[in-house]
Amino acid sequence: MPGPRPARHSSALSAAAGGKPRRFIDLFCGIGGFRLAFERLGAKCVFSSDWDKFSRETYTANFGETPCGDIRAVAAEEVPAHEILCGGFPCQPFSLAGVSKKKSLGRSHGFDDARQGNLFFEITRLLKHHRPAAFVLENVKNLQSHDQGRTFGVIHRTLTEELGYTVHHRIIDARAWVPQHRERIFLVGFRDPRSFSFPVPPPQGPVLRSILERNPPDKYILTDKLWQYLLGYAAKHAARGNGFGCSVFDGTGVARTLSARYYKDGSEILISRGAGCNPRRLTPRECARLMGYPDSYQIPVSDTQAYRQFGNSVAVPVVAVLAESVMAALDRPVGSLDKNPAELSMVPASGAFPQPTAVPLGTS
């Protein structure tokens, strides 16, 4: 039986005409980051889908509903009517790590990746059929530069010229809301021209110690063998002038980006335990907090699957502030768009935040 749903932490009802909650769909839903954010504003999820069975397990445990599987097998008319379409479509075909790996294996990437890259067009299929008032899409920062900008050009032209939406896009660093340097591109579109502005980030975000557990289990401490391997790996690449290696953090700064590969060795975010002690991995609960999930959020899967799921998730607080801006725009009368070149140009402004600084290896 599915467990209780996470507590909602807000707020005013997001109502469409007639006072009913605005309806949204949650495509490529993963473990429900978009859903948490929009439901906190009173919106109602009427459809969700994800093809990963372990993500569906976590989603079911927290929301009491099991998402549909492969969206390609769902006819557009079978998806309920909705005002907002949400989707963090698969990023591996466009991410720096994903592209590099596929090139090394001689595999296709981007839109040539038949399994994942073309799933963007499942979004456009539903936009064309249902014509929702707005959409919010998320992907990796590299989507903008992939294939020398041609991939993003196809996406932008499809949404604007073919489907007629007004599209805003911006790269947002989640570190203003969670203690993690995590740059992602967000595309916000409106069927009718509306005044819209991206939210202004707070001047100071939280630090890493705010999400750390007091007494994490010893099983997350790196073994001597793994720690020595990571030190050697880092030293080897440092000698070659490469930036590969591991990063050890204390609680005073912010972490690097949590990735779906974190389960392998945790090397991108290790927590210092003081001089002379091996560092440790983040626990799954700490990863959940790092992505902005409440402690009431259930983690019913193995550590390996949990690391994958949180590494693939959206940062919930970022989507939450975006959702507020989208709701506010939908509440305004339809009218002329206040064009902001930084938002509407093909080269959106990048995150205006300094890079996080890792604690030197082996220090506290």
C-alpha positions in Angstrom: 0.0 0.0 0.0 1.3 3.5 -0.8 2.3 5.5 2.2 1.2 9.0 3.1 1.9 11.8 0.8 4.5 14.5 1.7 3.2 17.4 3.6 2.3 20.4 1.6 4.0 23.5 2.9 1.9 26.3 1.4 -0.2 28.4 0.4 -2.8 30.1 -1.8 -4.9 28.1 -4.2 -3.9 28.2 -7.8 -7.2 28.6 -9.4 -8.3 28.8 -13.0 -11.5 30.3 -14.3 -14.4 29.3 -12.0 -12.3 28.9 -8.9 -11.2 25.4 -9.7 -7.5 24.3 -9.1 -5.4 24.6 -12.2 -4.6 21.2 -13.7 -1.2 20.2 -14.8 0.5 17.1 -16.2 3.8 15.7 -15.0 5.8 14.2 -17.9 9.0 12.4 -17.4 8.0 12.8 -13.8 10.9 10.9 -12.2 10.1 11.0 -8.5 7.8 14.0 -8.5 9.8 17.2 -8.1 7.6 19.2 -10.4 4.5 17.8 -8.7 5.7 18.7 -5.2 6.3 22.3 -6.4 3.0 22.8 -8.2 0.9 21.0 -5.6 2.2 23.3 -2.9 0.4 26.1 -4.8 -2.8 24.2 -4.9 -2.6 23.0 -8.5 -3.9 19.5 -9.3 -1.9 16.8 -11.1 -4.2 15.0 -13.5 -1.6 12.8 -15.3 2.0 11.6 -14.9 4.3 9.4 -16.8 7.8 7.9 -16.5 9.3 4.8 -18.0 11.7 3.9 -15.1 10.1 1.3 -12.8 12.1 2.3 -9.7 11.1 6.0 -10.1 7.5 4.9 -10.4 7.9 3.0 -7.2 9.1 6.0 -5.3 6.4 8.2 -7.0 3.7 5.8 -5.9 4.9 5.6 -2.3 4.7 9.4 -2.1 1.7 10.4 -4.1 -0.5 7.3 -4.0 -0.6 7.1 -7.8 1.5 5.1 -10.2 2.6 7.0 -13.3 2.0 5.7 -16.8 5.0 4.1 -18.4 6.4 5.1 -21.8 4.6 8.2 -23.0 5.1 7.2 -26.6 2.5 4.5 -26.0 -0.2 6.9 -24.7 -2.5 8.6 -27.3 -2.8 12.3 -26.9 -6.6 12.1 -26.4 -6.0 9.7 -23.5 -4.2 12.5 -21.5 -6.6 14.6 -19.5 -7.1 18.3 -20.4 -4.8 20.5 -18.5 -3.7 24.2 -18.2 0.0 23.6 -17.6 2.4 21.0 -19.0 5.5 20.2 -16.9 8.4 18.1 -18.0 12.1 17.5 -17.3 12.6 15.6 -20.5 15.6 13.2 -20.5 18.9 15.1 -20.4 21.5 12.4 -21.0 21.5 12.9 -24.8 22.5 16.6 -24.2 24.5 16.6 -21.0 28.3 16.9 -21.2 28.8 13.6 -19.5 26.2 11.9 -21.6 27.5 13.2 -24.9 31.1 12.3 -24.0 30.2 8.8 -23.0 28.2 8.1 -26.1 30.9 9.5 -28.4 33.4 7.3 -26.8 31.1 4.3 -27.4 30.4 5.4 -31.0 26.7 6.0 -30.1 24.4 8.7 -31.2 23.5 11.6 -29.0 21.1 14.6 -29.0 18.1 14.1 -31.3 19.9 11.3 -33.0 19.5 9.3 -29.8 16.4 7.4 -30.8 15.6 6.2 -27.3 15.8 9.5 -25.4 16.7 12.4 -27.5 13.5 12.4 -29.5 11.2 12.5 -26.5 11.1 16.2 -26.7 8.7 15.7 -29.6 6.4 13.8 -27.3 6.0 17.1 -25.5 5.2 18.9 -28.7 2.7 16.2 -29.6 0.7 16.9 -26.4 1.1 20.7 -26.7 -0.3 20.6 -30.2 -3.3 18.4 -29.2 -4.2 20.0 -25.8 -2.9 23.6 -26.3 -2.4 24.2 -22.5 -2.1 27.8 -21.4 1.5 27.3 -20.2 4.4 24.9 -20.0 7.5 24.6 -17.9 10.4 22.5 -19.2 13.8 21.7 -17.6 17.0 20.3 -19.0 20.8 20.4 -18.5 22.7 23.6 -19.3 24.4 21.9 -22.2 21.2 21.7 -24.1 21.8 25.3 -25.2 25.2 24.6 -26.7 24.7 21.0 -27.9 25.6 20.5 -31.6 26.8 24.1 -31.8 23.4 25.4 -30.8 21.4 23.6 -33.5 19.6 21.4 -31.0 18.3 24.3 -29.0 17.4 26.1 -32.2 15.2 23.3 -33.3 13.5 23.2 -29.9 13.0 27.0 -29.8 11.6 27.2 -33.4 9.3 24.2 -32.8 7.8 25.8 -29.7 7.5 29.3 -31.1 7.1 29.1 -34.9 5.3 25.8 -35.2 3.2 25.8 -32.0 2.9 29.5 -31.5 4.0 29.8 -27.9 5.8 32.7 -26.4 8.9 31.2 -24.9 11.2 32.5 -22.1 14.4 30.7 -21.2 17.1 31.1 -18.7 19.9 29.1 -17.0 19.3 29.1 -13.3 21.7 28.0 -10.6 20.0 26.2 -7.8 22.6 27.3 -5.3 20.5 30.3 -4.3 17.9 27.9 -2.9 19.8 24.7 -2.0 23.5 24.2 -1.1 24.5 22.8 -4.5 25.9 24.4 -7.6 23.4 23.1 -10.1 22.8 25.0 -13.4 19.8 24.0 -15.4 18.0 25.6 -18.3 14.3 26.3 -17.9 11.9 27.0 -20.7 8.6 28.7 -19.8 6.0 29.1 -22.5 2.6 30.8 -22.8 0.0 30.1 -25.4 -1.2 33.7 -25.2 1.2 36.7 -24.7 1.6 37.5 -21.0 3.8 39.5 -18.9 6.3 37.2 -17.2 9.5 37.5 -15.3 11.9 34.9 -13.9 12.1 35.0 -10.1 14.9 37.0 -8.6 17.2 34.6 -6.5 17.8 35.5 -2.9 21.2 37.1 -2.3 22.4 34.2 -0.1 21.6 30.6 -0.2 22.0 27.9 2.4 25.3 26.1 3.2 26.0 22.4 3.1 25.8 21.8 6.9 22.1 22.7 6.8 21.3 19.4 5.1 23.7 17.0 6.9 22.6 14.4 9.2 23.8 14.4 12.8 24.8 10.8 13.0 25.0 9.1 9.6 25.6 5.4 9.5 29.2 4.2 9.2 28.4 2.4 6.0 28.7 5.7 4.1 32.4 6.2 5.1 34.7 5.4 2.3 36.9 2.3 2.7 40.6 2.7 2.8 40.9 1.0 -0.6 38.3 3.3 -2.3 39.7 6.4 -0.7 43.3 5.6 -1.8 42.0 4.8 -5.3 40.3 8.2 -5.6 43.3 10.0 -4.2 45.5 8.3 -6.8 43.0 9.0 -9.6 42.9 12.7 -8.7 46.7 12.9 -8.5 47.2 11.2 -11.9 44.8 13.6 -13.6 46.2 16.6 -11.8 49.7 15.7 -13.2 48.2 15.8 -16.7 46.6 19.1 -16.1 43.1 17.7 -16.0 40.4 18.6 -13.6 39.1 15.1 -12.9 39.1 13.8 -9.4 37.2 13.9 -6.2 36.0 16.8 -4.1 35.8 16.9 -0.3 33.6 19.5 1.4 33.1 20.7 4.9 29.8 22.2 5.9 30.6 25.9 5.2 30.1 26.0 1.4 28.0 24.4 -1.3 28.4 21.1 -3.1 29.1 20.3 -6.7 26.3 19.1 -8.8 24.7 15.9 -7.6 24.7 13.5 -10.6 22.9 10.2 -11.3 26.3 8.4 -11.1 26.7 9.3 -7.5 26.0 5.7 -6.5 29.3 4.6 -8.1 31.8 6.1 -5.7 30.4 9.4 -4.5 33.5 11.2 -5.6 31.9 14.5 -6.7 30.6 15.2 -3.2 32.4 13.7 -0.3 31.9 15.0 3.3 35.0 15.7 5.4 35.3 13.9 8.7 38.3 15.8 9.8 42.1 15.4 9.3 43.3 11.8 9.2 39.8 10.3 8.6 38.4 9.0 5.4 35.5 11.1 4.1 32.0 9.8 3.6 29.3 9.8 0.9 26.1 11.7 1.4 23.3 9.6 2.6 20.1 9.2 0.5 18.3 11.5 2.9 21.0 14.1 2.6 20.7 13.9 -1.2 16.9 14.4 -0.9 17.5 17.5 1.2 20.1 18.7 -1.2 17.4 18.6 -3.9 14.9 20.4 -1.7 12.7 17.4 -0.8 11.1 17.5 2.7 12.0 15.0 5.3 8.5 13.6 5.1 9.4 12.4 1.5 9.7 8.6 1.5 12.6 6.7 0.0 11.4 3.1 -0.5 14.1 2.0 -2.9 17.8 0.9 -2.5 20.5 3.4 -2.0 21.7 2.9 -5.5 18.3 3.7 -7.0 17.8 6.6 -4.6 21.1 8.2 -5.7 20.1 7.8 -9.3 16.7 9.3 -8.6 17.8 12.4 -6.7 20.7 12.9 -9.1 18.2 13.0 -12.0 15.6 15.2 -10.2 14.8 18.8 -10.5 15.7 21.0 -7.5 12.2 21.4 -5.9 12.7 25.0 -4.5 13.7 26.3 -7.9 10.6 24.8 -9.6 8.5 26.2 -6.7 9.5 29.8 -7.3 9.1 29.3 -11.1 5.7 27.9 -10.5 4.7 31.0 -8.5 5.8 33.2 -11.4 3.9 31.1 -13.9 0.8 31.2 -11.8 1.1 34.9 -11.3 1.4 35.4 -15.1 -1.7 33.3 -15.7 -3.6 35.4 -13.3 -2.8 38.5 -15.3 -4.9 39.6 -18.4 -3.7 38.4 -21.8 -1.7 41.2 -23.3 1.6 42.3 -24.8 4.7 40.5 -23.6 7.3 42.6 -21.9 10.2 41.5 -24.0 13.4 41.0 -22.1 16.3 40.3 -24.5 18.2 38.3 -21.9 15.2 36.0 -21.6 14.1 35.8 -25.2 17.4 35.8 -27.1 19.0 32.5 -28.3 21.8 33.1 -25.8 20.2 33.5 -22.4 22.1 35.1 -19.5 24.0 32.4 -17.6 23.8 32.1 -13.8 25.3 35.1 -12.1 26.7 33.2 -9.1 30.3 32.4 -8.2 31.6 28.9 -8.5 31.6 26.7 -5.4 35.0 26.1 -3.8 35.8 22.5 -2.8 37.7 21.9 0.5 41.2 20.6 -0.4 41.5 16.8 -0.3 42.0 15.4 3.1 41.2 18.5 5.1 38.3 19.4 7.4 
